[in-house]
Amino acid sequence: MRISDLLSFPGSIVPERAVWTNCPACGRTQYLDRVPVSESPGRVVYECVDGCGPILTMTFVPLGCAPAIHMRDWAVENPSALFCRPITGDQESIRFPPSA
């Protein structure tokens, strides 16, 4: 599972290359198709390309169990605002505020 899977829905596709955020430590803009990603059962972590640490974490949880943005059955923790640009329909960027 990737963040692009959670942001896409019928009529709107969001490729991983069209999702970005800033590292909360160094402030660098990070496109999520260009950063290291680690996956384990029920958890996906996107890391800063400069090695500062996590820039986005997805955890599989039932809704209402964690303080984060909930998308389907996943809690998304983004310390900085998350942006995406769908390739269909309205081409404006969509912004998700920091979860913490």
N, C-alpha and C positions, 0 to 999 in steps of 0.2 A: 504494500500500500504506500502511496506517495501523496503529498499534499495536493498535487494536480488532480489526482483521482477524486479527492474530497471536494475540490472547488469546481469540478466539471459536473454538468448535469445535462439532461436532454435539451438541445438547442443552444448550449453554451459549452464550448470545449476550452479548457485552460491547460496549455502545455507547460511542462516544468520550466522551460526556458522563459516563460512569461510570468513567473512568480519571483518576487524579490523582497528583501528586507535589508535592514542594516544590522551589523554586528553591534550588540550593546556595549562591548568593550572597546573596540577600535573605531567604530562608526562607519566602516567601509560598507558600501552597497554590495550585497551578495545576491546573485541570481542563482536560484536553487538547483539549476541543472549543472552548475559549475562548482559545487561545494561537495566535500566528503559527506557521505551518508552511511550511517550504521543502522542495521536492522537486526532485531531480535524478536522472538514471538511477542506480539502485542505492543511493540515499541519501535519507533523510527526516530532517529536523531540526525538532524542536519547540523554540521559543524562549520564554524568560520574557516574560510580558506586559509587564513593566516594563523590558525591554530589557537585562537582565543578561547574557544569553547563552543557550547551549543548556541545556535541562533534560532532553532525551532525544534520542538519536540512533539511528537504525536504518540499518544498512548491509547490503546484500546480499552475502553471502560464503558460501563452502562451510563446512560445520560444522568446528569445531576450528581456525579460522584466526585468531581474535582473542579477547582476554580480555574477554568480555562474556557476558551471558545469551544463549543461542542459542534461537531460536524458529523452527522450520522452517529455511529457508535464510537467516535474517536474524540478525545480531548486534545486540543491543539494549544500548546503553550508557546507563545511568541513574545519574547521580551521587548521587541521593537515592532512598530507597525509593519503589517504584511500587506503587500500590494500584488495584484494580479491583473492581467489584461487578457480577456477572452478573445478568441480568434473569430468568433461569430457574433452577430448582433452588434450591440453598442460597443465601440472600441475604446471607451474610456476606461481608465484604471479603476479597479475596485479596491478600497482600503479597508483593512481590518485593524482596529486599534490594538495596542499591546494587551495581552491577556492578564498581565500582572499589574 
